[in-house]
Amino acid sequence: MQALAFRLSPDQDLKVELDSFAKLHKLEAACILTCVGSLRKAVLRLADQPGVVEVEQKFEIVSLTGTLSQRDAHYHISLSDSEGRTLGGHLWEGCLIYTTAEIVIGVLPDVRFVREFDPVSGYEELVVKA
């Protein structure tokens, strides 16, 4: 595995920048190893909900996890507010960096991630190809 690291600055969109990074580096299979930072706006799709929730307040990024390639990605994020309460779900476009996001991506050189429809789940799901 190769590790790539980068930092985002205030007002950058976390999801947009992650997706752009994957395209720029022509990633075929990668995962988020770590991310520390903060948001000033969160846009999330919560578990089993059709729409998204937008919250404008300052959050610490407690966890960011996901799989990505230059074709698509799947990210989950957990955030904590100023009282330590947590909120989490699918990362959506519109999550804006407050001060920073320090991100390390693990690149898997011998596989390729694709998404195919899974009739059991009803969603496009990850398929790992050699």
Contact map, one row per residue, 1 for C-alpha under 8 A:
1110000000000000000000000000000000000000000000000000000000000000000000000000000000000000000000000000000001111000000000000000000000
1111000000000000000000000000000000000000000000000000000000000000000000000000000000000000000000000000000001111000000000000000000000
1111100000000000000000000000000000000000000000000000000000000000000000000000000000000000000000000000000111100000000000000000000000
0111110000000000000000000000000000000000000000000000000000000000000000000000000000000000000000000000000111100000000000000000000000
0011111000000000000000000000000000000000000000000000000000000000000000000000000000000000000000000000011110000000000000000000000000
0001111100000000000000000000000000000000000000000000000000000000000000000000000000000000000000000000011100000000000000000000000000
0000111110000000000000000000000000000000000000000000000000000000000000000000000000000000000000000001111000000000000000000000000000
0000011111010100100000000000000000000000000000000000000000000000000000000000000000000000000000001001110000000000000000000000000000
0000001111110000000000000000000000000000000000000000000000000000000000000000000000000000000000001111100000000000000000000000000000
0000000111110000000000000000000000000000000000000000000000000000000000000000000000000000000000011111000000000000000000000000000000
0000000011111000000000000000000000000000000000000000000000000000000000000000000000000000000000011100000000000000000000000000000000
0000000111111100100000000000000000000000000000000000000000000000000000000000000000000000000000011000000000000000000000000000000000
0000000000111111100000000000000000000000000000000000000000000000000000000000000000000000000011111000000000000000000000000000000000
0000000100011111110000000000000000000000000000000000000000000000000000000000000000000000000011111000000000000000000000000000000000
0000000000001111111000000000000000000000000000000000000000000000000000000000000000000000001111100000000000000000000000000000000000
0000000000001111111100000000000000000000000000000000000000000000000000000000000000000000000010000000000000000000000000000000000000
0000000100011111111110000000000000000000000000000000000000000000000000000000000000000000000000000000000000000000000000000000000000
0000000000000111111111000000000000000000000000000000000000000000000000000000000000000000000000000000000000000000000000000000000000
0000000000000011111111100000000000000000000000000000000000000000000111011000000000000000000000000000000000000000000000000000000000
0000000000000001111111110000000000000000000000000000000000000000000000000000000000000000000000000000000000000000000000000000000000
0000000000000000111111111000000000000000000000000000000000000000000000000000000000000000000000000000000000000000000000000000000000
0000000000000000011111111110000000000000000000000000000000000000000111000000000000000000000000000000000000000000000000000000000000
0000000000000000001111111110000000000000000000000000000000000000000011100000000000000000000000000000000000000000000000000000000000
0000000000000000000111111110000000000000000000000000000000000000000001000000000000000000000000000000000000000000000000000000000000
0000000000000000000011111110000000000000000000000000000000000000000001000000000000000000000000000000000000000000000000000000000000
0000000000000000000001111111000000000000000000000000000000000000000011000000000000000000000000000000000000000000000000000000000000
0000000000000000000001111111110000000000000000000000000000000000000111000000000000000000000000000000000000100000000000000000000000
0000000000000000000000000111110000000000000000000000000000000000000111100000000000000000000000000000000000011011100000000000000000
0000000000000000000000000011111000000000000000000000000000000000001110000000000000000000000000000000000000111011100000000000000000
0000000000000000000000000011111100000000000000000000000000000000001110000000000000000000000000000000000011110000000000000000000000
0000000000000000000000000000111110000000000000000000000000000000111100000000000000000000000000000000000011110000000000000000000000
0000000000000000000000000000011111100000000000000000000000000001111000000000000000000000000000000000001111000000000000000000000000
0000000000000000000000000000001111100000000000000000000000000000100000000000000000000000000000000000001111000000000000000000000000
0000000000000000000000000000000111110000000000000000000000000011100000000000000000000000000000000000011110000000000000000000000000
0000000000000000000000000000000111111000000000000000000000001011000000000000000000000000000000000000111100000000000000000000000000
0000000000000000000000000000000001111100000000000000000000011110000000000000000000000000000000000001111000000000000000000000000000
0000000000000000000000000000000000111110000000000000000000011000000000000000000000000000000000001111110000000000000000000000000000
0000000000000000000000000000000000011111000000000000000001111000000000000000000000000000000000001111100000000000000000000000000000
0000000000000000000000000000000000001111110000000000000011111000000000000000000000000000000000111110000000000000000000000000000000
0000000000000000000000000000000000000111110000000000000111100000000000000000000000000000000000111100000000000000000000000000000000
0000000000000000000000000000000000000011111000000000011111100000000000000000000000000000000001111100000000000000000000000000000000
0000000000000000000000000000000000000011111100000000111110000000000000000000000000000000000001110000000000000000000000000000000000
0000000000000000000000000000000000000000111110000001111000000000000000000000000000000000001111100000000000000000000000000000000000
0000000000000000000000000000000000000000011111000001110000000000000000000000000000000001111100000000000000000000000000000000000000
0000000000000000000000000000000000000000001111101111100000000000000000000000000000000000111100000000000000000000000000000000000000
0000000000000000000000000000000000000000000111111011100000000000000000000000000000000001110000000000000000000000000000000000000000
0000000000000000000000000000000000000000000011111000000000000000000000000000000000000000110000000000000000000000000000000000000000
0000000000000000000000000000000000000000000001111100000000000000000000000000000000000000000000000000000000000000000000000000000000
0000000000000000000000000000000000000000000011111111000000000000000000000000000000000000000000000000000000000000000000000000000000
0000000000000000000000000000000000000000000010011111000000000000000000000000000000000000000000000000000000000000000000000000000000
0000000000000000000000000000000000000000000011001111100000000000000000000000000000000000000000000000000000000000000000000000000000
0000000000000000000000000000000000000000001111001111110000000000000000000000000000000000000100000000000000000000000000000000000000
0000000000000000000000000000000000000000011111000011111000000000000000000000000000000000000000000000000000000000000000000000000000
0000000000000000000000000000000000000000111100000001111100000000000000000000000000000000000000000000000000000000000000000000000000
0000000000000000000000000000000000000000111000000000111110000000000000000000000000000000000000000000000000000000000000000000000000
0000000000000000000000000000000000000001110000000000011111000000000000000000000000000000000000000000000000000000000000000000000000
0000000000000000000000000000000000000011110000000000001111100000000000000000000010000000000000000000000000000000000000000000000000
0000000000000000000000000000000000000111100000000000000111110000000000000000000011000000000000000100000000000000000000000000000000
0000000000000000000000000000000000000111100000000000000011111000000000000000001111000000000000000000000000000000000000000000000000
0000000000000000000000000000000000011110000000000000000001111100000000000000001110000000000000000000000000000000000000000000000000
0000000000000000000000000000000000111110000000000000000000111111000000000000111100000000000000000000000000000000000000000000000000
0000000000000000000000000000000000010000000000000000000000011111000000000000111100000000000000000000000000000000000000000000000000
0000000000000000000000000000000001110000000000000000000000001111100000000000111000000000000000000000000000000000000000000000000000
0000000000000000000000000000000101100000000000000000000000001111110000000011110000000000000000000000000000000000000000000000000000
0000000000000000000000000000001111000000000000000000000000000011111000000011100000000000000000000000000000000000000000000000000000
0000000000000000000000000000001100000000000000000000000000000001111100001111000000000000000000000000000000000000000000000000000000
0000000000000000000000000000111100000000000000000000000000000000111110001110000000000000000000000000000000000000000000000000000000
0000000000000000001001000011111000000000000000000000000000000000011111111100000000000000000000000000000000000000100000000000000000
0000000000000000001001100111110000000000000000000000000000000000001111111000000000000000000000000000000000000001110000000000000000
0000000000000000001001111111000000000000000000000000000000000000000111110000000000000000000000000000000000000000000000000000000000
0000000000000000000000100001000000000000000000000000000000000000000111111000000000000000000000000000000000000000010000000000000000
0000000000000000001000000000000000000000000000000000000000000000000111111100000000000000000000000000000000000000011000000000000000
0000000000000000001000000000000000000000000000000000000000000000011110111110000000000000000000000000000000000000000000000000000000
0000000000000000000000000000000000000000000000000000000000000000011100011111000000000000010000000000000000000000000000000000000000
0000000000000000000000000000000000000000000000000000000000000001111000001111100000000000011000000000000000000000000000000000000000
0000000000000000000000000000000000000000000000000000000000000001110000000111110000000001111000000000000000000000000000000000000000
0000000000000000000000000000000000000000000000000000000000001111100000000011111000000001111000000000000000000000000000000000000000
0000000000000000000000000000000000000000000000000000000000001111000000000001111100000111100000000000000000000000000000000000000000
0000000000000000000000000000000000000000000000000000000000111110000000000000111110000111000000000000000000000000000000000000000000
0000000000000000000000000000000000000000000000000000000000111100000000000000011111111110000000000000000000000000000000000000000000
0000000000000000000000000000000000000000000000000000000011110000000000000000001111111100000000000000000000000000000000000000000000
0000000000000000000000000000000000000000000000000000000001100000000000000000000111111000000000000000000000000000000000000000000000
0000000000000000000000000000000000000000000000000000000000000000000000000000000111111000000000000000000000000000000000000000000000
0000000000000000000000000000000000000000000000000000000000000000000000000000000111111100000000000000000000000000000000000000000000
0000000000000000000000000000000000000000000000000000000000000000000000000000000111111110000000000000000000000000000000000000000000
0000000000000000000000000000000000000000000000000000000000000000000000000000011110011111000000000000000000000000000000000000000000
0000000000000000000000000000000000000000000000000000000000000000000000000000011100001111100000000000000000000000000000000000000000
0000000000000000000000000000000000000000000101000000000000000000000000000001111000000111110000000000000000000000000000000000000000
0000000000000000000000000000000000000000000111100000000000000000000000000001110000000011111000000000000000000000000000000000000000
0000000000000000000000000000000000000000000111100000000000000000000000000111100000000001111100000000000000000000000000000000000000
0000000000000010000000000000000000000000001110000000000000000000000000000011100000000000111110100000000000000000000000000000000000
0000000000000010000000000000000000000000001110000001000000000000000000000000000000000000011111100000000000000000000000000000000000
0000000000001111000000000000000000000000001000000000000000000000000000000000000000000000001111100000000000000000000000000000000000
0000000000001110000000000000000000000000111000000000000000000000000000000000000000000000000111110000000000000000000000000000000000
0000000000001110000000000000000000000011111000000000000000000000000000000000000000000000001111111000000000000000000000000000000000
0000000001111100000000000000000000000011110000000000000000000000000000000000000000000000000001111100000000000000000000000000000000
0000000111111100000000000000000000001111100000000000000000000000000000000000000000000000000000111111100000000000000000000000000000
0000000011100000000000000000000000001111100000000000000001000000000000000000000000000000000000011111000000000000000000000000000000
0000000011000000000000000000000000001110000000000000000000000000000000000000000000000000000000001111100000000000000000000000000000
0000001111000000000000000000000000011100000000000000000000000000000000000000000000000000000000001111110000000000000000000000000000
0000001110000000000000000000000000111100000000000000000000000000000000000000000000000000000000001011111000000000000000000000000000
0000111100000000000000000000000001111000000000000000000000000000000000000000000000000000000000000001111100000000000000000000000000
0000111000000000000000000000000111110000000000000000000000000000000000000000000000000000000000000000111110000000000000000000000000
0011110000000000000000000000000111100000000000000000000000000000000000000000000000000000000000000000011111000000000000000000000000
0011100000000000000000000000011111000000000000000000000000000000000000000000000000000000000000000000001111100000000000000000000000
1111000000000000000000000000011110000000000000000000000000000000000000000000000000000000000000000000000111110000000000000000000000
1111000000000000000000000010111000000000000000000000000000000000000000000000000000000000000000000000000011111000000000000000000000
1100000000000000000000000001111000000000000000000000000000000000000000000000000000000000000000000000000001111110000000000000000000
1100000000000000000000000001100000000000000000000000000000000000000000000000000000000000000000000000000000111110000000000000000000
0000000000000000000000000000000000000000000000000000000000000000000000000000000000000000000000000000000000011111000000000000000001
0000000000000000000000000001100000000000000000000000000000000000000000000000000000000000000000000000000000011111100000000000000111
0000000000000000000000000001100000000000000000000000000000000000000010000000000000000000000000000000000000000111110000000000000111
0000000000000000000000000001100000000000000000000000000000000000000110000000000000000000000000000000000000000011111000000000011110
0000000000000000000000000000000000000000000000000000000000000000000010110000000000000000000000000000000000000001111100000000011110
0000000000000000000000000000000000000000000000000000000000000000000000010000000000000000000000000000000000000000111110000001111000
0000000000000000000000000000000000000000000000000000000000000000000000000000000000000000000000000000000000000000011111000001111000
0000000000000000000000000000000000000000000000000000000000000000000000000000000000000000000000000000000000000000001111100111100000
0000000000000000000000000000000000000000000000000000000000000000000000000000000000000000000000000000000000000000000111111111100000
0000000000000000000000000000000000000000000000000000000000000000000000000000000000000000000000000000000000000000000011111110000000
0000000000000000000000000000000000000000000000000000000000000000000000000000000000000000000000000000000000000000000001111100000000
0000000000000000000000000000000000000000000000000000000000000000000000000000000000000000000000000000000000000000000001111110000000
0000000000000000000000000000000000000000000000000000000000000000000000000000000000000000000000000000000000000000000011111111000000
0000000000000000000000000000000000000000000000000000000000000000000000000000000000000000000000000000000000000000000011101111100000
0000000000000000000000000000000000000000000000000000000000000000000000000000000000000000000000000000000000000000001111000111110000
0000000000000000000000000000000000000000000000000000000000000000000000000000000000000000000000000000000000000000001111000011111000
0000000000000000000000000000000000000000000000000000000000000000000000000000000000000000000000000000000000000000111100000001111100
0000000000000000000000000000000000000000000000000000000000000000000000000000000000000000000000000000000000000000111100000000111110
0000000000000000000000000000000000000000000000000000000000000000000000000000000000000000000000000000000000000011110000000000011111
0000000000000000000000000000000000000000000000000000000000000000000000000000000000000000000000000000000000000011110000000000001111
0000000000000000000000000000000000000000000000000000000000000000000000000000000000000000000000000000000000000111000000000000000111
